[in-house]
Amino acid sequence: MVIMEHAMARGLLFDSDLQATLWREGFSKIKKFDSSQSCLSLALAPILPDIVQQRLGEMIFEDFGFDAYC
């Protein structure tokens, strides 16, 4: 969990590259996982700044290729 603390501060993502690395490692452990045919459900803080939400959307669609997320 120490790594996650470095990617986030006060509950906000500030190191998106590290976050992407953590997600990539986690998704790789799921057998028969195809992100292009999957939807991601993600819980976000309601006060999350727009720029952070946009970056997360970019990561979800561009970096990981998910079909949709909510």
N, CA and C of each residue as an Amber inpcrd file, in Angstrom:
protein
   210
   0.8050000  -1.1970000   0.0000000   0.0000000   0.0000000   0.0000000
   0.8530000   1.2690000   0.0000000   2.1110000   1.1430000   0.2820000
   2.9810000   2.3140000   0.2990000   3.0360000   2.9490000  -1.0850000
   3.0820000   2.1290000  -2.1330000   3.1370000   2.6500000  -3.5010000
   1.8940000   3.4810000  -3.7970000   0.7160000   2.9990000  -3.4020000
  -0.5280000   3.7100000  -3.6680000  -0.5120000   5.0860000  -2.9950000
   0.0690000   5.1930000  -1.8140000   0.1100000   6.4740000  -1.1140000
   0.9190000   7.5010000  -1.9020000   1.8830000   7.0550000  -2.6710000
   2.6770000   7.9820000  -3.4640000   1.9460000   8.4460000  -4.7220000
   0.9780000   7.6740000  -5.1810000   0.2150000   8.0470000  -6.3630000
  -0.9450000   8.9710000  -6.0170000  -1.2930000   9.0310000  -4.7360000
  -2.4380000   9.8270000  -4.3160000  -2.0530000  10.7000000  -3.1270000
  -2.6850000  11.8550000  -3.0340000  -2.4960000  12.7470000  -1.8940000
  -3.8660000  13.2700000  -1.4960000  -4.2150000  13.0520000  -0.2430000
  -5.5210000  13.4800000   0.2690000  -6.6630000  12.9250000  -0.5750000
  -6.4870000  11.7090000  -1.0560000  -7.5190000  11.0560000  -1.8330000
  -7.5680000  11.4410000  -3.2940000  -6.6510000  12.2800000  -3.7510000
  -6.6370000  12.7260000  -5.1430000  -5.4430000  12.1380000  -5.8790000
  -5.6940000  11.6660000  -7.0750000  -4.6430000  11.1260000  -7.9320000
  -3.7340000  12.2600000  -8.3940000  -2.4490000  12.1150000  -8.2130000
  -1.5400000  13.1230000  -8.7550000  -0.4050000  12.5170000  -9.5550000
  -0.2370000  11.2180000  -9.5180000   0.7590000  10.5490000 -10.3400000
   0.0350000   9.5200000 -11.2070000  -0.4980000   9.9810000 -12.3250000
  -1.3060000   9.1100000 -13.1730000  -0.4810000   7.9890000 -13.7980000
   0.8020000   8.2100000 -14.0320000   1.6420000   7.1480000 -14.5830000
   1.7790000   5.9890000 -13.5950000   1.9750000   6.3040000 -12.3380000
   2.0650000   5.2620000 -11.3200000   0.7180000   4.5720000 -11.1480000
  -0.3640000   5.3390000 -11.1800000  -1.6960000   4.7430000 -11.0800000
  -1.9340000   3.7760000 -12.2330000  -1.5510000   4.1590000 -13.4450000
  -1.7090000   3.2860000 -14.6100000  -0.8890000   2.0060000 -14.4360000
   0.3060000   2.1200000 -13.9030000   1.1490000   0.9510000 -13.6610000
   0.4900000   0.0050000 -12.6620000  -0.0740000   0.5570000 -11.6000000
  -0.7470000  -0.2590000 -10.5990000  -1.9730000  -0.9560000 -11.1910000
  -2.7570000  -0.2270000 -11.9640000  -3.9340000  -0.8290000 -12.5990000
  -3.5170000  -1.9070000 -13.5900000  -2.4850000  -1.6340000 -14.3880000
  -2.0240000  -2.6040000 -15.3820000  -1.6130000  -3.9020000 -14.6950000
  -0.9000000  -3.7750000 -13.5850000  -0.4720000  -4.9620000 -12.8430000
  -1.6820000  -5.7070000 -12.2800000  -2.6370000  -4.9800000 -11.7540000
  -3.8350000  -5.6160000 -11.2070000  -4.6660000  -6.2980000 -12.2730000
  -4.8870000  -5.6290000 -13.4100000  -5.6780000  -6.2130000 -14.4880000
  -4.9830000  -7.4280000 -15.0890000  -3.6610000  -7.4430000 -15.0930000
  -2.9330000  -8.5660000 -15.6830000  -3.1030000  -9.8520000 -14.8710000
  -3.4960000  -9.7230000 -13.6150000  -3.6750000 -10.8950000 -12.7630000
  -5.0430000 -11.5470000 -12.9490000  -5.9380000 -10.9050000 -13.6930000
  -7.2670000 -11.4570000 -13.9300000  -7.2080000 -12.3630000 -15.1580000
  -7.5610000 -13.6010000 -14.9850000  -7.5290000 -14.5700000 -16.0820000
  -8.6080000 -14.2500000 -17.1110000  -8.2990000 -14.4520000 -18.3690000
  -9.2370000 -14.2600000 -19.4750000  -9.8870000 -12.8830000 -19.4580000
  -9.0960000 -11.8680000 -19.2040000  -9.5980000 -10.5030000 -19.1240000
  -9.3460000  -9.7860000 -20.4420000 -10.4090000  -9.2700000 -21.0550000
 -10.3040000  -8.5030000 -22.2870000 -10.9800000  -7.1570000 -22.0500000
 -10.1860000  -6.1160000 -21.8550000 -10.7430000  -4.8100000 -21.5150000
 -11.6060000  -4.2310000 -22.6380000 -11.3490000  -4.6070000 -23.8790000
 -12.1320000  -4.0630000 -24.9850000 -13.5630000  -4.5920000 -24.9860000
 -13.8060000  -5.6420000 -24.2330000 -15.1530000  -6.1930000 -24.1300000
 -15.6670000  -6.1050000 -22.6980000 -15.1250000  -5.1520000 -21.9400000
 -15.4840000  -5.0120000 -20.5340000 -15.8400000  -3.5690000 -20.2100000
 -16.6630000  -3.4170000 -19.1910000 -16.9970000  -2.0990000 -18.6520000
 -16.3630000  -1.9870000 -17.2690000 -15.9170000  -0.8130000 -16.9150000
 -15.2750000  -0.5790000 -15.6270000 -16.1810000   0.2790000 -14.7680000
 -16.4090000  -0.1490000 -13.5510000 -17.1620000   0.6460000 -12.5800000
 -16.1460000   1.2230000 -11.6070000 -16.1270000   2.5300000 -11.5030000
 -15.0980000   3.2060000 -10.7220000 -15.7550000   4.1810000  -9.7540000
 -15.4360000   4.0720000  -8.4780000 -15.9760000   4.9840000  -7.4650000
 -15.0280000   6.1720000  -7.3220000 -15.5540000   7.3610000  -7.5430000
 -14.7630000   8.5840000  -7.4500000 -15.3600000   9.5280000  -6.4100000
 -14.5250000  10.3270000  -5.7970000 -14.9940000  11.3320000  -4.8540000
 -15.8040000  12.3890000  -5.6100000 -16.9280000  12.8230000  -5.0540000
 -17.7670000  13.8040000  -5.7570000 -17.0880000  15.1650000  -5.9470000
 -16.0620000  15.4460000  -5.1670000 -15.3800000  16.7440000  -5.2800000
 -14.1100000  16.6600000  -6.1170000 -13.9590000  15.5700000  -6.8500000
 -12.7670000  15.3740000  -7.6660000 -12.7010000  16.4430000  -8.7550000
 -11.5820000  17.1350000  -8.8810000 -11.4630000  18.1730000  -9.9120000
 -11.6630000  17.6170000 -11.3180000 -12.2080000  18.4370000 -12.2040000
 -12.4910000  18.0130000 -13.5790000 -11.2550000  17.4870000 -14.2940000
 -10.1160000  18.1090000 -14.0820000  -8.8900000  17.7010000 -14.7710000
  -8.4960000  16.2740000 -14.3710000  -8.7210000  15.9070000 -13.1250000
  -8.4050000  14.5550000 -12.6580000  -9.3850000  13.5600000 -13.2740000
 -10.6660000  13.9220000 -13.3290000 -11.6590000  13.0570000 -13.9490000
 -11.3470000  12.8470000 -15.4260000 -10.9070000  13.8870000 -16.1030000
 -10.5560000  13.7710000 -17.5190000  -9.3750000  12.8350000 -17.7090000
  -8.3680000  12.9550000 -16.8580000  -7.1840000  12.0850000 -16.9630000
  -7.5560000  10.6290000 -16.7070000  -8.4320000  10.3920000 -15.7260000
  -8.8740000   9.0290000 -15.4700000  -9.6160000   8.4690000 -16.6830000
 -10.4600000   9.2870000 -17.3010000 -11.1650000   8.8590000 -18.5060000
 -10.2070000   8.5160000 -19.6270000  -9.1810000   9.3360000 -19.7960000
  -8.1580000   9.0590000 -20.8130000  -7.4730000   7.7310000 -20.5350000
  -7.1030000   7.4960000 -19.2740000  -6.4420000   6.2490000 -18.9100000
  -7.3380000   5.0570000 -19.1970000  -8.6020000   5.1690000 -18.8120000
  -9.5330000   4.0520000 -18.9570000  -9.7450000   3.6900000 -20.4210000
  -9.9200000   4.6990000 -21.2690000 -10.2120000   4.4230000 -22.6780000
  -8.9490000   4.2670000 -23.5320000  -7.9900000   5.1560000 -23.3730000
  -6.8190000   5.1410000 -24.2530000  -5.7490000   4.1520000 -23.7960000
  -5.4340000   4.1490000 -22.5190000  -4.3600000   3.2750000 -22.0270000
  -4.8090000   1.8230000 -21.8670000  -6.0530000   1.6330000 -21.4120000
  -6.5230000   0.2840000 -21.1200000  -7.5430000  -0.2390000 -22.1160000
  -8.1360000   0.6260000 -22.9150000  -9.0330000   0.1890000 -23.9800000
 -10.3820000  -0.3470000 -23.5260000 -10.8720000   0.1160000 -22.3660000
 -12.1730000  -0.3390000 -21.9160000 -13.2560000   0.1430000 -22.8620000
 -14.3300000  -0.6260000 -22.9510000 -15.4680000  -0.2960000 -23.7980000
 -16.2650000   0.8590000 -23.2040000 -16.4130000   0.8630000 -21.8580000
 -17.1940000   1.9110000 -21.1840000 -16.8070000   1.9250000 -19.7080000
 -17.1660000   3.0190000 -19.0340000 -17.0160000   3.0440000 -17.5750000
 -18.0710000   3.9660000 -16.9880000 -18.3980000   3.7060000 -15.7340000
 -19.3310000   4.5800000 -15.0250000 -18.8110000   4.8010000 -13.6180000
